[in-house]
Amino acid sequence: MTDADPALIEILCRHAPFDDLSEELRDRIAPDLRRLEIGADEVLLSKGDPLDGLYVIESGGFDMQAGAQDLVAHRGPGEIMGERGLLRDGTAQLNVQATEDSRLILIPKAHFETLLSRCETVARWFQRARPTDPNETGPYATGLTALQVSDLMSNKPVTCTPGTTISDVARLMRKHGISSVVAMEGDRLSGIITVHDLTNRVLAEDLDGTVTVAQVMTPDPVTIAPDRLGLDALMTLAELGVNHLPVARNGRVVGMIGKTDLFRQQAATASHMVADIAGARSAADMAHVMERVPGLLAQLVQAGVKPGSITRRITDITDAITRRLLTLAEEKLGPPPVPYLWAACGSQGRREQTGVSDQDNCLILDDAFRPDDHDAYFAELAKYVSDGLDICGFYYCPGDMMATNPRWRQPRGVWRNYFARWIRQPDTEAQMLASVMFDLRPIAGETALFDNLQEEVLAKAKKNSIFVAHMISNSLKHTVPLGFFRGLTLIRSGENRNTIDLKASGVVPVVDLGRIYALLGSLTDAGTRQRIEGARDAGVISTSGAHDLLDAYDLIAETRLRHQAGQVARGEAPDNFMNPEDMSDLERNHLRDAFMVVKTMQSAIGQSRGARE
């Protein structure tokens, strides 16, 4: 280690996020910055070592490994090391070894903490490295304690002057379908008049329509700021005994919020939607409920709810629709001739649905099933449910992976033979089918038909090394969109030109890894996050590798959901194709890091498990 070098602060501040440091912060940390010179193959850190601070690579390169052969990432000039450990327990989370002669700038731990607390750009930059709880943040995470008034208010309040007649105000309310009007004198808020005022202060007092607003309005009404919470608005309304509040920023009226807006938001929750679905009498009724899902997705994203909780809630709605359709089908067709189980696969099976999904499902029938006697019933049942799902917005599976296909409407014994054959003869089709079917999850019916089936299949698959190798090779065909020098590779033609497919090139590679880990660890969980956590606990992957992969998965999933929420806010149909130009430099940098983690984990499993060409 060399002595302090006054030039180090200038070198450091060439790199994000330190290029946004104030002069005060630069002067504060500059005297204590140190340069480290590390020779090729020299170990900088071993896992568990106390961290002296944050390392910024000036030149050279470093491999970050969970073990001797478990490469997690490679870092080069301008990149940072040690942030996860500093934000967790203060120790190195990985082994770090120089791949060539290298130089580093060390920011002492105390100064790193100062930058986090004093510089918003630095705090945002390193937020991704903080350990997070993937579970719910509370029962009101998407409710009035999370959303701001600006998320709930009407952005274009209808206004009048204090001299406007009551008759004209009533006509304004009728025209716009509203129950309150703001009285303005120029840019100044003068008062508010509501339907209740028309009833209590005009009609009840036998006044006529020529009375002016100024005579009956509530003058100088209490306002609320747009950055206050929805709960604050609800409490203020209750305390004042009123139904409407003007929303003002710096004295200027920017919106209106009322009890109706707040109650509407409370109703736009997954639990309310599920309750409405349970009482629906047709697929068309359920489709009307589904119209609220894009708004729910946008609210969940806006409230900062974790991706796993968002996709779980959306999938809960799909499950509820499926169960209700099955109930309605049985009411129409009569009781089933033999027990059955309706199962979902794909994203519904993994509980990972977003704002756009197809349907992937199948029927597992009791072995007493006789095709000639019973199949007509189950064919009708499958058609009723699949058609209903399509009406509700879950389009038919392009690969015909649905219970309407006789191939996926079979007795339990046939399903056992399917899996046994796919494992025994792992050709291309078998790999595809096995990948989908490994995500099976019971939705409704006789769950005993699924008991032990998954464990049996996993045990057989794990024992067949050729099948495992084929599964790994198949999963590695889905690559992340990274080119040379960590640049993002874009779709180059077609309607989605110059975008990234955040599903096929982002989420799917991690889903594939999770499925492989489940196979290697005999894990019965269908969810990707649960599979990665289970693989960590079972020793299939290292703890640090699991942490990084989970962080990467969350970031990719969050980016996808934010993209879809933004489309919803603009009145567009949500999709998976995002233009990186719509992201900030900070967001693109984090996304590249996430893709790099996925790529290195793919490389690690391919090398260690002998993937077949």
Secondary structure, DSSP 8 states (H G I E B T S, - for coil): -----TTHHHHHTTSTTGGG--HHHHHHHGGG-EEEEE-TT-EEE-TT-B--EEEEEEES-EEEESSSS-EEEEE-TT-EESHHHHHTTSB-SSEEEESSSEEEEEEEHHHHHHHHHH-HHHHHHHGGGS----S-S-TTTTSTTTSBHHHHSBSS--EE-TTSBHHHHHHHHHHHT-SEEEEEETTEEEEEEEHHHIIIIIITTT--TTSBHHHHSEES---B-TTSBHHHHHHHHHHHT-SEEEEEETTEEEEEEEHHHHHHHHHSSHHHHHHHHHT--SHHHHHHHHTTHHHHHHHHHHTT--HHHHHHHHHHHHHHHHHHHHHHHHHHH-S-SS-EEEEE-HHHHTT---SS-B--EEEEE-TT--HHHHHHHHHHHHHHHHHHHHHTT-B--TT--STTSGGGEEEHHHHHHHHHHHHHS--HHHHHHHHHHTT-EEEEE-GGGTTTHHHHHHHHHHH-HHHHHHHHHHHTTS--SB-GGG-B----SSTTTT-EETIIIIIHHHHHHHHHHHHHHT----SHHHHHHHHHHTTSS-HHHHHHHHHHHHHHHHHHHHHHHHHHHTT----SEE-GGGS-HHHHHHHHHHHHHHHHHHHHHHHHHT---
